[in-house]
Amino acid sequence: MKRKMDLNIDMSSIKNHQDYREVWNDLCPIEIKMVEQYEECKHKIGDTFIYENPYTKPAGLCGALMHVAELYLWRAELGFPSWNEDNRRVFRVHCPDAKGTVWEIRKVEK
């Protein structure tokens, strides 16, 4: 029998909107940081942006990159392991440009 994934998140405590807000308030910010650059880009290595939660887009971040990053925001928030062998808590993603930039996405623990 195939094992089902369980991220140990107990949602049974959510009975009303107030309970939901309390869980929502426990979400951590998510950091996205440029770590490699291969050709021209408006961002520079070390540029860092913070998503206060997976739905709040940071100002100034390239729209094309946001599209890629949004695929991994909830994965980082929920602690889903990445394919990054050096750090399973960090997702390394490439911008849509074929020779563009590489960014790391990670949850920032409160």
C-alpha positions as CSV (number, residue, x, y, z in Angstrom):
1,M,0.0,0.0,0.0
2,K,1.3,3.4,-1.0
3,R,1.9,5.8,2.0
4,K,0.0,9.0,2.0
5,M,1.8,12.3,2.7
6,D,1.0,14.0,6.0
7,L,2.5,17.3,6.8
8,N,1.1,17.1,10.4
9,I,-1.2,20.0,10.0
10,D,-4.3,19.7,12.2
11,M,-7.1,21.6,10.6
12,S,-9.7,20.1,12.9
13,S,-9.4,23.0,15.3
14,I,-10.9,25.4,12.7
15,K,-14.6,25.7,13.6
16,N,-15.4,29.3,12.7
17,H,-13.9,32.4,11.1
18,Q,-12.0,33.4,14.3
19,D,-10.3,30.0,14.4
20,Y,-9.4,30.4,10.8
21,R,-7.9,33.9,11.5
22,E,-5.8,32.5,14.3
23,V,-4.3,29.8,12.0
24,W,-3.8,32.5,9.3
25,N,-1.9,34.7,11.8
26,D,0.5,31.8,12.4
27,L,1.7,31.8,8.7
28,C,5.3,32.7,8.3
29,P,6.6,35.2,5.8
30,I,8.3,33.7,2.7
31,E,11.6,35.1,1.4
32,I,12.6,35.1,-2.2
33,K,16.3,36.0,-2.9
34,M,18.3,36.2,-6.1
35,V,21.4,34.0,-5.8
36,E,22.6,33.7,-9.4
37,Q,22.5,35.9,-12.5
38,Y,23.4,34.9,-16.1
39,E,22.3,37.9,-18.1
40,E,20.8,41.3,-17.8
41,C,18.0,41.7,-15.3
42,K,16.5,44.6,-13.4
43,H,17.3,42.7,-10.2
44,K,20.8,42.1,-8.8
45,I,22.3,39.2,-6.8
46,G,21.2,39.5,-3.2
47,D,18.0,41.3,-4.0
48,T,15.4,40.0,-1.5
49,F,11.6,40.2,-1.4
50,I,9.3,39.1,1.4
51,Y,5.8,37.7,0.9
52,E,4.1,38.4,4.2
53,N,1.9,35.4,3.3
54,P,1.5,33.4,0.1
55,Y,-1.2,35.8,-1.1
56,T,0.5,39.1,-0.5
57,K,2.8,39.9,-3.5
58,P,5.8,42.1,-2.7
59,A,6.1,45.4,-4.6
60,G,8.9,45.6,-7.2
61,L,9.3,41.9,-7.9
62,C,9.3,41.0,-11.6
63,G,5.8,39.8,-12.7
64,A,7.3,36.9,-14.8
65,L,9.3,35.7,-11.8
66,M,6.3,36.1,-9.5
67,H,4.4,33.7,-11.8
68,V,7.1,31.0,-11.2
69,A,7.5,31.7,-7.5
70,E,3.8,31.4,-6.8
71,L,4.0,27.7,-7.7
72,Y,6.3,27.2,-4.6
73,L,5.0,29.6,-2.0
74,W,2.6,27.2,-0.3
75,R,5.1,24.4,-0.6
76,A,7.6,26.5,1.4
77,E,4.9,27.7,3.8
78,L,3.7,24.1,4.6
79,G,7.2,22.7,4.9
80,F,7.0,20.5,1.8
81,P,10.5,19.2,1.1
82,S,12.3,20.6,-2.0
83,W,14.5,18.7,-4.4
84,N,17.5,20.8,-3.2
85,E,19.9,18.3,-1.7
86,D,21.8,20.9,0.2
87,N,18.8,22.2,2.0
88,R,15.4,20.5,1.7
89,R,13.7,23.7,3.1
90,V,14.9,25.9,0.2
91,F,13.4,25.8,-3.3
92,R,15.8,27.0,-6.1
93,V,13.8,28.3,-9.1
94,H,14.8,29.8,-12.4
95,C,13.1,32.9,-13.9
96,P,11.3,32.3,-17.2
97,D,14.1,33.7,-19.2
98,A,16.3,30.9,-20.6
99,K,19.5,32.6,-19.4
100,G,18.1,34.7,-16.6
101,T,18.4,34.4,-12.8
102,V,18.1,31.8,-10.1
103,W,16.2,32.5,-6.9
104,E,15.9,30.8,-3.5
105,I,12.5,30.6,-1.8
106,R,12.2,29.8,1.9
107,K,9.9,30.2,4.8
108,V,11.1,32.7,7.4
109,E,10.4,31.3,10.8
110,K,8.9,33.8,13.2
